[in-house]
Amino acid sequence: MSEFASGFVAIVGRPNSGKSTLINSLMGKKAALSSNFPQTTRTEERYVLNLPSCQAVLVDTPGIGKPRTLLGERLNGGALRSIASADLALFLTPANEGLGKGDRRIIANLHSLLSKRREGKSEWQIPVVALVTKADEAGKEEIREKVREVEEAADFTRILAVSSFTHYHTEELEALFSSLLPPGPALYGPEDEKRSEEEECAQIVRSAFLPMLYDELPHSLVVRCERGGERSLIFKVYVEKESQKSIVIGKGGSVLTRVRKEAIPELRAFLGFSPSVRFEIKVAKDWQKDPKKLDYFGFY
């Protein structure tokens, strides 16, 4: 019987490479927030995947892109720190897109953080697996071409084409966790896996907002949750400009009404009761560029 294994798995890729969607597929539930917007994942999130032969702590890192604001710089820095302390790294790149500058920048970062040169050859210090994601959105030849492109870009430990929607090769990926993570006991028990109720509720409401917004507004949005009573929740929604408040509220409160309708069923399922929900829309001027405001919102 093989030894039980455990460790941290850093999931890295450029924005919209499928990181959060992969986590939801592996966890068998909507655990990570996913959308078509870059910066959907803004902080390091950990999800404990318990398998018969291992415990893999999936670390969903913010998408590494070319930073345009201080927030972007901090998100990149947090992602790189997560990679440097991992036991296994997964590099995600979509099957239906070529290997672009953003992908190659991440591969260079992976080499800088995780490899050393020995006898003129670069060697990974931990296993680094490349996942060609969104395999359901590409033809067989397109997938083969993308795998060849990834093979030429770096000497990855393994390359695997996967689909989070059809679960193509997800069992093989779980087997890789068991074989590539170091031997050791489970790192987290059931109580350690939980986020605070307020954090979870804020995540649910932010997820409901994102599909209803456009242009730069999703990047400007921060949602915080506070208790207003035993069954009452206050959601403080921050934007960067006074003009954005009307967009978040909607004509006659239409956007807030739709957000409430979308979020209440998930809040009820999570909390075990249907909460009273109140919104407070606030302006934190240019918070993405303000170090003190970034600290206040938890982006260190």
N, C-alpha and C positions, 0 to 999 in steps of 0.2 A: 504493500500500500504506500503510495507516494505521500510525502510530507505535506502538511497544510501550509499554504503560502499566504502572505499578506503584504500590502504596501500601497503606496500612493501612485496613481496613474494620472499624469498631467496630460490633458487633452488640449492640443494647440492647433491653431490654424488661423487663416485670415478671416475677417468677418464673413458670416454666412457660408462657412465651409461645412456646416452641419454638426457642430459640436453639441449643442444643447439637444438637438433632435436625436442624436446618437445616444446620449445619456437617457433620454426618455424611453427609447426603445429597449435599452439594456435593463433599465429599472422596471419596465413594464407598467409605467404610469407617467403622468405629466409631472415630472419632478423639477425639470429645468425650464426656465422661460425661453421660448424660441419665437422668432419672428423674422420677417424679411429685412429688418433694419439693422445696420451695424450698431455696435455698442448695446445690443440687447442685454448681453451679459456684461455687467460693469464691475463686479467684484469676484474674487475667487469664491466659488461655491463648491462644497464637498458633498458627494453622494456616496453612501456606503452600499456597495453591491456585494451581497452575501451569496456565495456559490458553495456547492458541496465541498470543493477542495481548496477554496481560497476566499479571502475577503479583499476586494479591490476597492480602494477609496478613490473614486473618480473625481478629479479636480477640474472643474469647468473653468477655464481661464478666459478673461476677456479676449476678443479677437485682436491679434497683433496687426496693426496697420500703421500707415504713416501718420504720426500724430499731428493734429492741427491746433490743438489747444493743450493747456496744462493738464486737463482731465485725460486727454489721449496719452500724454507722456506718462502719467501715473498708472493708467490702465496697462500700458505696455510694460512698465517696470514691475507691476504686480504679477503679470503673466510670466515674465522672465524669471522672477524669484520662485514662482511655483515650479517651473520647469527644472531649475537648478537643484531643488530639494526633492525631486521625484525619484521613485524606484523604477519607473517605466514611463516612457513618453510616447504618445500617439500624435502623429502629424497627419492632419486631415486636409484633403484637397479634392474638390469635386470632379467626378468623372466627365461631366459635360462641359468642362472648361479647360483650356490649356494651362500649363504651369506658368503663372505670371510672375511679375516682379515681386509682388507681395509674398507669394509662396517661396521664391528663392531667397528673399530677405529672411524669412523665418527659418529656412534650412541653414542659412549662414549663422543665425543666432543659435540654433541647436548645436551646430559644430562648435561655436565659440564657448557655449556653456557646458556641453556634455562630451566633448571628444578631446583626446590628446594625441599628439604625434609620437609614434614609436617606430624607430628604424625607418623614418621617412614616410610612414603611412599613418593616416588618421584612423583612430579606433574609438568607438563609442565606449564611454565609461558605464553606461546603463543601456539596456535594450531600447532601441528607438524604432517603432513600427510605423510605417506609412499606410494610412487607410485612404483608398480611393473611394470617396463617398458618393452618394446619390447615383448608385449603379443602376437603379430603376429608371433613371432619366437619360440613359445613354445606351447605344447599341453595343454589341459585343466587340466589334472592331474599334469603336471609339474608346471602350474600356481598355482593350489591349494596347492601344496607342498611348493612352494616359499612363498605364503601368510602365511601359517602356520609357516614357519621358521621366517618370519618377525614378526608375532604376538608374538612368543616366545622371540624375541630379545628385544622388548620394547613395552610399552603400548602406541602406537601411537593414536592420535586423530581419525584418519581414515586410512584404508588401501584400496587402489584402484589399480586394474590392468588396465593398459592403453596401447594403441598402438598409436604412433605418425603418423604411416603410414596409418592405417585403421581408425583412429580417434575413436577407441574403448574407450568409457567412457570419451571422452574429454568434452562432454556436462555436465556430472556429475561433472567433475573437475571444470568447470566454475561455476557451481552452488555452489560448495564448497567455491570458492573465495567470492561469494556474501554473504554466510552465516557465514563465519569464519573471514573475515576482519572486522575491527572496523567501525562503522558508521562515515561518514565524507564526505566532498566534494572532487571533483577530485583534485589531487595534481599537475597535469601537464596539460598545454594547448598544442595545436598543435605545437607551436613554440619551446616549451621546450623539445620536444621529439627528436629533430634532433641532430645528431652528425655533426661535421664539415665535409665539403666535402672532405678535405684531409684525415681525419681519415677513412671515409667510403671507399674512393678509395684505401687506403692502405690495408684495410680489404679485399676488392675484389681481389686485386692482390695476397695477401698472400694465400687466399683461392685457387687461381689458381695454385700456386706453390706446395701446400702440396701433392696432389696425384702423383706428378712427382718426389718426393724425397724419400729417404729411410733411414733406420737405424736411427742414431741420428741427421741427418741433419734437419728434421722439427723442432726440439727443438732449434737448433742453429740459426734459421732464424728470422730476424726482418725486416719488411718492413715499410719504412716511405715515405710519399708523400709530394712533394713540387710543387708549381706552377712554371712553366717555362715560362709562358705567358698566355694570355687569354684562349687559347684552348690547352695548352701544359702542360703535367704532367711529373715530374721527380720522378722516384721511386728509392730511395736509399735502396738497399738490403744488409743487414749486415749478415755476417757469422762469425764464431769464429776462423777458421783456413784458412790459405792461400790455402791449398789443397781443401777446400770446394768450392772455387770460380769456379773452372772448372766444378764441378758437377752442380752448379746453372746455369751456362752459357750453358753447354751442348756442344757437339761436333759441331763446326761451328755455335754456337749460337742456337742450336736446342731447348734447354729447354726454353730459353727466347722467341723464336718464338712461341712455343706452349702456353706459359703463356700469351703472347700478344693476341693470337687468342682466348683463353678462356676468357680473362678478358675484351677485348674491347666491346663485346655485353652488358655485365653488366655495364661497365662504361658508355656506350652510353645511356642505359636505365636510369641510375641514374642521369647523368649530363644533358641529353637532347641534347647532341651533341657527335660526335665521336672525342675523343681527340688524339692529337699527344702524343705518349708515348716513354719515354727514360728511360733506366735502368742504374744505377750506382752500381756496385758490390763492396762492401767494406768489409774489415776485422776489426772486433772489438774483438781483441784477448781475449778469455776466458771470454766473457762479462757476462755469467751466474754466474760467481763467483766474479765479480768485483763490489763492492758497487757503485762506481762512475758511471760506465757504466750502471748499472741497474737503477740508478736515472735518467740518461740521457734518457734512453728508456722509462721512466715512470713507472717502477716497484718499487713502494715504500714499 
